[in-house]
Amino acid sequence: MPLAVLVVAVSALITSLVWVVGADTWRPGPRAMTGAVFQEGPVRDFSDAEQAAQRFADRWDLRVGEVMRFSDGYYAQLLDARGRGATEVLIDPGSGTVHVEFGPAMTWNTAYGMMARPVETGSRTIASGQAVRIADQWLEQYRPGLRAAETTAFPGYYTLHTLRGDRITGMLSVNSSTGQVWYHTWHGEFLGTSEHPPASRTP
């Protein structure tokens, strides 16, 4: 399914939740990322993908970190001024549409997600190493043969590459407060990654 169609579907779902829960409860915080950026013309390579993601990131004074290519589109990490993970975005290769990634980046991110707050409250109850163990336990049960790589910390959660042997197959996220696991089912087959410096690996 094209990214643009998925964006519309997710936006409709969020609108429904706003109506059910109530606007006062579900109002995005001051740093919440809403909307999308459109690039004229297709995204042909990593350079195009990074430029499209950077135009999106500029509105929040962020920069692009690791960029990955999958069969269903490009994925990019956005970093803050200190090189820490801020959020994750998807880039549609056909239209150049850039949007906050589905799942954890939208719903778990306490700084840039739909429930963003002016200041992230509380502390991580799950450390990076524990997140890897949680991910491995989940993979052993639901994706046998895969294992988790090291974590990349984002506000409210971690994202980890999944590996078969030494080859990346995809990724999943672990909520840093609850330990809930969210497997990223929307990427498709992993095709490659840029050499751009990745996000800080420290929580």
N, C-alpha and C positions, 0 to 999 in steps of 0.2 A: 504494500500500500504506500503511495507517495507520501512524503513527509508532510506536504501541505494539507492533505486530507486528514492525516492524523492530528495535526495542529488544530484544525477546525473541530474535530471530534473531541479532543481534550478540552478545548475552550468551552465547548457546549456543556461538557460534564461539569467544569468548574462553575459555569453560570448557574447550572441546576443546583449545585451545592450551595452557592450564595443565596439562592432563593429559598432553599429549605432551611439552612442554618440561620440565615439572617445576615444582613449586610454589616451590622455592627460587630458581629463575631468574626466574620470572614474577610474583613477589610485588609488588603495587602499593606504591609509596613512601608516605611519611607524608602527603603532600598530595594523593595520587591521589583523583580524584573518582569515586566509585562509587555506584550506586543512582540513584533518580529521586525527584522531588518531584511529588506529585499535588495539583492544585487542584480543589476542588469546583465543577463547572459548566464550561461552555465558555469559551474565550478569544474574546471578540467583537471586540476592537480592540487598538491598540498599548498602551493603558494597561493592559489586562488582561494582555497578554503581558509587559510590563515588570514588573508586580507578581509574576507567576508566576516569572519569571527571577530577580528580586531575592530571593524566598524561598529559592531554590536557592543564590544567591550568598552569602547571609548566613552560611551555615555555614563559609565560608572567608574571611570579612571582605572580600568583594569587592563591587563595585557594577556596575550594568548600564550599558553604553555604547550603541553603535548597535543598534537593533532594526530588522529587515527583515521584510517579509511576502512570502511566496511562495505559489504555489497549493497547495503541499503542507504549509504550516505556517509558523510564525515562526522566525526566527533571531535570536540576540542575542550580542553580545560581552560578556564579563565583564572588568572592569578591576581592577587592584590599587590600593592607596592612592595611588600616584604617577601614576595615570592610564594606566599601561601595560597592553597587552593581556595578560590572564592565560589565558583559554581562550574557547571558543565553545560555545553550547548551542542546542538545538532545543526549541521549544514546540509541542505538538500542540494545535490549536485546538478539537478536539472534547472532549478529556478534561482539558486543562490539564497534561498530563505534561511535565516538564522533564527533559532528559537531555543529557549531554555529546554534542556533535556527533560523528557518525560520522567515520571517516577520520583526518585529521591530529590533531585535538584529542584523540583517544583514543590514537593510536599514536606520534605525533611529539612531543607536548607533553612537555618534559623536566621540567616543574614540577607539572603537574596531570593528566597522562595516566597510562596504565596502567604505564608504565615510569618514573614520576616518581622523582626523587632528592631527598634533603634539600637539596642545593645544586646548581644547574645547573653542570656541569663543562664545561670547554672554552670556546671562543669561536666566534662565528659566522664561518664561513669564506666565506660568501656575503653580500655587502652588499646593502642595499635596492635600489639601482639595478641591480645585477647580477640580482637576483631578478626584476625587471620584464623585463629582457631575456630571461631564461630563459623566463618565462611567455609573452612575445610570440612567441618561436621555437616554443614548443609549440603555441600557438594557431594560428599560421600553418600548421602542419602538420596539426593535428587538428580545429581549429574555424575554418576560413577565414572571414574577415570580422569576427572579433572581435579586440579588443586588450585589454591589461591596464591597469588603473588603478594608482594608487600603492599601496604596500604598507602593511599593518598588521602589526606585529611581535608574535609570540607566542613563548613559550619553545620554541626548537627549530625554528621555521618562520615563514613569512610567509603571510598570506592577502591576496588581491587580488580586487577586483571585476573582472568581465569586461564589456567595453563593446562595443556595436555603434553606431558613431557616438558620441553622448554619452549613450546610454541604457544603464543597467545591464541585463545579461542573466543574470548568475549570478556565480559566483566559483570560484577555484581556489587551491591552496596550493603553496608551494615550500619544500622542506626546506632549512633554512639551513646545513646541513653538507654534504649530498650533492647538492643541486640537483634532487632528484627532484620531479616535478610530480604533484599529485593534484587532478583536476577534481571539483568537487562536483556529482555527478549526481542527488542526492536532493532538491533544493529545488523543482523545477518552475519554473513561470513567475514571473518577478519582478513583484510588484504594487505595492510601495512601500516607503519607509523612513521611520523616525521622525526627528524633528529633534533627538533627544538627541545630545549631543556624542559623536563617535566616539572609538575608542581612539587612543592616541598613535601617530603615524606614524613615529616614530624607532625604529631597531633597538635 
